[in-house]
Amino acid sequence: MAKKKKNAEDEGKLIIKRYGNRRLYNTETRAYVNYEELAELVRDGQDIKVVDSTTKEDVTKAVLIQVILEEEKNKKTILPTEFLFQLLRSREESVQDFFKNHLSTSFNAYLKTKEEFDNRFRTMLEMATSAPQMFEKLIPGAEVMREILTGKKKDNEE
């Protein structure tokens, strides 16, 4: 059997086959997956490509939209209702440009900023627990923060 060549675009992507009965097959683990498991793969950073098993057509976008719908059914709201109304009411091509360019870029910037903030906050907390005396001198109320973090009150040595 000749092995099919992968596109450079598909490198590193997990291939999922969608069958006519809407079942999804993970070609790497050789097991069927549900929408929740697929969402977890994506959350874990795995890039996927979903192909129709008979036509070999790329149906990734449709399946990802279905994953979002399943999340909504399970009360994990992702998109506000007003936004969905606006999206459906707008029939302009500019909306596609907005999603391709601005929205994706803005969301990536948000994620990077959030990660940077989390890292800085974590660093501050680590510094606060390793050098509480320094913070007590520099920051008013730091002794209260130390008590919260360590669960211990400062011994009165004066």
C-alpha positions, -999 to 999 in steps of 0.1 A, spaced: 0 0 0 13 35 -9 13 60 19 -5 93 13 16 124 15 5 149 41 3 186 33 28 209 51 -3 226 64 -15 194 80 18 186 98 13 183 135 -24 182 132 -44 153 146 -66 139 118 -102 131 128 -125 113 104 -162 121 105 -185 93 93 -220 96 79 -236 89 112 -217 119 126 -193 97 146 -158 110 150 -128 87 147 -94 97 161 -69 83 136 -40 85 161 -56 65 190 -78 45 167 -108 52 188 -141 71 184 -143 104 203 -173 125 213 -176 163 211 -165 168 247 -133 148 242 -126 167 210 -131 200 229 -106 188 255 -80 179 228 -83 215 214 -81 230 249 -49 211 255 -34 228 225 -38 200 199 -45 212 164 -70 190 146 -83 186 111 -116 169 106 -122 152 72 -153 136 59 -146 98 56 -162 95 21 -155 128 3 -122 136 21 -136 172 24 -122 193 53 -151 198 77 -131 211 106 -150 244 108 -184 227 109 -173 202 136 -158 230 157 -190 249 155 -209 218 166 -184 215 196 -193 250 206 -231 242 203 -226 212 225 -207 234 251 -237 258 250 -261 229 256 -241 219 286 -244 254 301 -208 264 292 -217 296 276 -191 308 251 -209 333 229 -233 360 242 -268 359 226 -266 395 215 -234 387 196 -252 358 178 -280 382 167 -255 407 154 -236 380 135 -267 367 118 -280 401 109 -248 411 93 -245 397 58 -215 417 47 -182 402 35 -165 426 59 -177 403 88 -155 375 74 -125 399 72 -132 409 108 -132 373 120 -102 363 100 -81 393 110 -92 414 139 -111 390 161 -85 363 159 -56 387 165 -74 404 194 -82 371 211 -45 360 207 -34 393 222 -58 388 251 -45 353 258 -9 365 258 -17 394 281 -36 371 304 -7 346 305 18 374 312 -4 388 340 -8 353 355 30 348 353 38 381 370 12 376 397 25 341 404 61 355 406 49 382 431 32 355 452 64 334 452 84 364 462 59 373 489 62 338 505 100 336 502 108 371 515 79 383 536 99 407 558 109 427 527 73 431 517 63 440 552 87 470 551 78 481 515 41 474 513 16 485 539 -6 455 549 18 429 535 18 412 569 -19 404 564 -11 389 530 17 368 546 -7 355 572 -32 346 545 -6 329 523 12 310 551 -16 306 576 7 318 604 8 350 624 40 368 629 56 362 664 60 393 684 97 395 690 98 431 702 
